[in-house]
Amino acid sequence: MELAEQFDVHPNQISDWKQKMLDGASMVFEGPGKERGPDLNELHAKIGKLTLENDFF
C-alpha cells in the first residue's frame, strides 16, 4: 500500500484508521453541541420486548 510505505506505518494500521473514520464519519459533519441520535439496536430490542409483553396479555 502506497500510503503505508509513504508514512512508514503497517498497512493494517491504515485499514484500522479507515474503518474508524467510516464508522464515525457522520459525527464529523454534525455541528457542535448536536447529540447523536438514539441507538437503533437498542430501540429495536425495546420494540421486540414490548411486542412480546403485549402478545402475552
mmCIF file of the C-alpha atoms, coordinates in Angstrom:
data_MODEL
# 
_entry.id   MODEL 
# 
loop_
_atom_site.group_PDB 
_atom_site.id 
_atom_site.type_symbol 
_atom_site.label_atom_id 
_atom_site.label_alt_id 
_atom_site.label_comp_id 
_atom_site.label_asym_id 
_atom_site.label_entity_id 
_atom_site.label_seq_id 
_atom_site.pdbx_PDB_ins_code 
_atom_site.Cartn_x 
_atom_site.Cartn_y 
_atom_site.Cartn_z 
_atom_site.occupancy 
_atom_site.B_iso_or_equiv 
_atom_site.pdbx_formal_charge 
_atom_site.auth_seq_id 
_atom_site.auth_comp_id 
_atom_site.auth_asym_id 
_atom_site.auth_atom_id 
_atom_site.pdbx_PDB_model_num 
ATOM 1  C CA . MET A 1 1  ? 0.000   0.000   0.000  1.00 0.00 ? 1  MET A CA 1 
ATOM 2  C CA . GLU A 1 2  ? 1.447   3.321   -1.045 1.00 0.00 ? 2  GLU A CA 1 
ATOM 3  C CA . LEU A 1 3  ? 0.244   5.251   1.994  1.00 0.00 ? 3  LEU A CA 1 
ATOM 4  C CA . ALA A 1 4  ? 1.762   2.730   4.387  1.00 0.00 ? 4  ALA A CA 1 
ATOM 5  C CA . GLU A 1 5  ? 5.110   2.999   2.638  1.00 0.00 ? 5  GLU A CA 1 
ATOM 6  C CA . GLN A 1 6  ? 4.921   6.780   2.371  1.00 0.00 ? 6  GLN A CA 1 
ATOM 7  C CA . PHE A 1 7  ? 4.212   7.265   6.079  1.00 0.00 ? 7  PHE A CA 1 
ATOM 8  C CA . ASP A 1 8  ? 6.181   4.233   7.311  1.00 0.00 ? 8  ASP A CA 1 
ATOM 9  C CA . VAL A 1 9  ? 3.254   2.502   9.031  1.00 0.00 ? 9  VAL A CA 1 
ATOM 10 C CA . HIS A 1 10 ? 1.900   -1.025  8.721  1.00 0.00 ? 10 HIS A CA 1 
ATOM 11 C CA . PRO A 1 11 ? -0.860  -1.454  6.099  1.00 0.00 ? 11 PRO A CA 1 
ATOM 12 C CA . ASN A 1 12 ? -3.168  -2.871  8.797  1.00 0.00 ? 12 ASN A CA 1 
ATOM 13 C CA . GLN A 1 13 ? -2.892  0.432   10.657 1.00 0.00 ? 13 GLN A CA 1 
ATOM 14 C CA . ILE A 1 14 ? -4.141  2.296   7.597  1.00 0.00 ? 14 ILE A CA 1 
ATOM 15 C CA . SER A 1 15 ? -7.069  -0.143  7.336  1.00 0.00 ? 15 SER A CA 1 
ATOM 16 C CA . ASP A 1 16 ? -7.912  0.320   11.033 1.00 0.00 ? 16 ASP A CA 1 
ATOM 17 C CA . TRP A 1 17 ? -7.853  4.111   10.705 1.00 0.00 ? 17 TRP A CA 1 
ATOM 18 C CA . LYS A 1 18 ? -10.036 3.955   7.601  1.00 0.00 ? 18 LYS A CA 1 
ATOM 19 C CA . GLN A 1 19 ? -12.614 1.755   9.340  1.00 0.00 ? 19 GLN A CA 1 
ATOM 20 C CA . LYS A 1 20 ? -12.726 4.048   12.390 1.00 0.00 ? 20 LYS A CA 1 
ATOM 21 C CA . MET A 1 21 ? -13.220 7.026   10.103 1.00 0.00 ? 21 MET A CA 1 
ATOM 22 C CA . LEU A 1 22 ? -16.053 5.330   8.227  1.00 0.00 ? 22 LEU A CA 1 
ATOM 23 C CA . ASP A 1 23 ? -17.731 4.259   11.481 1.00 0.00 ? 23 ASP A CA 1 
ATOM 24 C CA . GLY A 1 24 ? -17.673 7.795   12.879 1.00 0.00 ? 24 GLY A CA 1 
ATOM 25 C CA . ALA A 1 25 ? -17.940 9.833   9.677  1.00 0.00 ? 25 ALA A CA 1 
ATOM 26 C CA . SER A 1 26 ? -21.434 11.117  10.415 1.00 0.00 ? 26 SER A CA 1 
ATOM 27 C CA . MET A 1 27 ? -20.216 12.670  13.665 1.00 0.00 ? 27 MET A CA 1 
ATOM 28 C CA . VAL A 1 28 ? -17.588 14.684  11.771 1.00 0.00 ? 28 VAL A CA 1 
ATOM 29 C CA . PHE A 1 29 ? -20.231 16.635  9.896  1.00 0.00 ? 29 PHE A CA 1 
ATOM 30 C CA . GLU A 1 30 ? -22.526 17.325  12.833 1.00 0.00 ? 30 GLU A CA 1 
ATOM 31 C CA . GLY A 1 31 ? -22.354 20.795  14.254 1.00 0.00 ? 31 GLY A CA 1 
ATOM 32 C CA . PRO A 1 32 ? -21.054 21.468  17.742 1.00 0.00 ? 32 PRO A CA 1 
ATOM 33 C CA . GLY A 1 33 ? -23.469 20.663  20.527 1.00 0.00 ? 33 GLY A CA 1 
ATOM 34 C CA . LYS A 1 34 ? -25.505 18.220  18.482 1.00 0.00 ? 34 LYS A CA 1 
ATOM 35 C CA . GLU A 1 35 ? -26.200 14.994  20.225 1.00 0.00 ? 35 GLU A CA 1 
ATOM 36 C CA . ARG A 1 36 ? -26.147 11.664  18.464 1.00 0.00 ? 36 ARG A CA 1 
ATOM 37 C CA . GLY A 1 37 ? -29.477 10.076  17.750 1.00 0.00 ? 37 GLY A CA 1 
ATOM 38 C CA . PRO A 1 38 ? -30.764 7.081   19.662 1.00 0.00 ? 38 PRO A CA 1 
ATOM 39 C CA . ASP A 1 39 ? -29.098 3.719   19.200 1.00 0.00 ? 39 ASP A CA 1 
ATOM 40 C CA . LEU A 1 40 ? -31.254 1.849   16.689 1.00 0.00 ? 40 LEU A CA 1 
ATOM 41 C CA . ASN A 1 41 ? -30.244 -1.564  18.031 1.00 0.00 ? 41 ASN A CA 1 
ATOM 42 C CA . GLU A 1 42 ? -31.477 -0.570  21.490 1.00 0.00 ? 42 GLU A CA 1 
ATOM 43 C CA . LEU A 1 43 ? -34.741 0.711   20.057 1.00 0.00 ? 43 LEU A CA 1 
ATOM 44 C CA . HIS A 1 44 ? -35.318 -2.467  18.052 1.00 0.00 ? 44 HIS A CA 1 
ATOM 45 C CA . ALA A 1 45 ? -34.638 -4.574  21.136 1.00 0.00 ? 45 ALA A CA 1 
ATOM 46 C CA . LYS A 1 46 ? -37.107 -2.491  23.134 1.00 0.00 ? 46 LYS A CA 1 
ATOM 47 C CA . ILE A 1 47 ? -39.768 -2.867  20.422 1.00 0.00 ? 47 ILE A CA 1 
ATOM 48 C CA . GLY A 1 48 ? -39.270 -6.628  20.414 1.00 0.00 ? 48 GLY A CA 1 
ATOM 49 C CA . LYS A 1 49 ? -39.558 -6.805  24.192 1.00 0.00 ? 49 LYS A CA 1 
ATOM 50 C CA . LEU A 1 50 ? -42.740 -4.707  24.258 1.00 0.00 ? 50 LEU A CA 1 
ATOM 51 C CA . THR A 1 51 ? -44.242 -6.769  21.433 1.00 0.00 ? 51 THR A CA 1 
ATOM 52 C CA . LEU A 1 52 ? -43.653 -9.962  23.389 1.00 0.00 ? 52 LEU A CA 1 
ATOM 53 C CA . GLU A 1 53 ? -45.172 -8.435  26.511 1.00 0.00 ? 53 GLU A CA 1 
ATOM 54 C CA . ASN A 1 54 ? -48.249 -7.255  24.590 1.00 0.00 ? 54 ASN A CA 1 
ATOM 55 C CA . ASP A 1 55 ? -48.694 -10.635 22.902 1.00 0.00 ? 55 ASP A CA 1 
ATOM 56 C CA . PHE A 1 56 ? -48.552 -12.322 26.297 1.00 0.00 ? 56 PHE A CA 1 
ATOM 57 C CA . PHE A 1 57 ? -51.577 -10.340 27.501 1.00 0.00 ? 57 PHE A CA 1 
# 
